[in-house]
Amino acid sequence: MAMARDEWLALWSIPPEMADDAWAEKQDFDARHITSAMVISDYIDPVLSHANGKMYDSKSGLYASYLPSGNPQGERYECIGEKVAAPFERKQSSREERMQAVKRTLDGMGI
């Protein structure tokens, strides 16, 4: 609710000879600076969703792709943002195991 003229003048200790000009200036300022609701845009620069391989330029579309209904795997994904992902631990294998894996792959391809 707007503050009454006399309350406002008293709050700012405006001398009586300046009261009319100060109040008129305040009214003019209030009329030019009417507050409104803040709008948060849904737009983002195009980004690839690794959940389904599609490009998105809206936050809501991107986040929908993280839901089970929004990706072909039917999995729920989490956007970790600034969080640091757990370090990847490579499985230790011997040279012989790696050679067998390559041989199985090539055999499967008919090479």
N, C-alpha and C positions, 0 to 999 in steps of 0.2 A: 504494500500500500504506500502511496506517495506521502511524503512528509509534508505537514502543513507549513505554510509560509513562515509564520512566527517561530515555529520550532526550528526550522532550517536556519533562519537568521540568527537565532540565539545559539545554536550549535556552533556556527562558524564565527560568532562574535562580530557580526557585520554592524558597523555603526549606522544609526538611523538615516543619516544623510546619503548613504550609499545603498540603502536597502532596496529601493525600487529598481535601480540599475542592476544590482546583483541578482535579484529575484528574476528579472526579465532575462538576464544572461543564462541563469540556471534553467529556466523554462525552455529557452531556445536550444540549449545543449541537450536537455532531455528529449526534445522532439527529434533531434538529429541522430541520437544514439540509442534508439529504442532497441532493447535486447531481443534476441530471437533464439530459438532452439538451435543447438549445435548439430550439424549434420556430419556424420562420419561416412565417407565414401566407401563403397564396396569394391571400387576399382583398384587393381594392382597391376604393375607392369607384367606382361605375359610371362608365365612361369610354367614349367613342365611338372605335371603330377607324376611321380614315380609309381604311384599306386595303379594307374591305368594307362600311362603313356600319352595322355592328352594335354594340350596347352590350355591354360585358363587365364583370364584377365579379371576374374572376380573372386574375392575371398570366399564367398559362400559356395561358389561352384567348386573351388579347389578343396575346401573342407568337406564338401559332400562326397568328393572322390575318395576320401579317407574312410568313409563308412562302408560296411559290408554291402550295402545296396548300390554303392557307387563304383565298384571295381570288380573285374572279372574273377579275382581270387576269392571274393566273398569274405575278406578279412577286414578287421578294424585296424587302421593305422593311426599313429599319433604324430602330430607335428611337434618336434622337439625344440624348434626355434633356437634360442641361445644356449640350450643345454648341451653339454659335451656328451657325445655318444660313447658307450663303453668301447675300449680299445679292442680291435680285432685280434683274436688269437689264432695264428695259423697252426693247423695241425702238423705236428712233426711227423715226417715220413722218411723212410730210407730211400736211397736211389733206386733200389730194386723195386720197391712198391710203386714209385713214380713211373718207372719203365713199364711195369705190368699194366698200370692204368692207361698209359699211352697206347700200348699194344691192344688192349681191350677196345679202346675207342676206335683205333684204325681198323681193327677186325670188324667192328660194328658198322663201319662205313664201307666195308668191302674193299679196303685198300691193302 
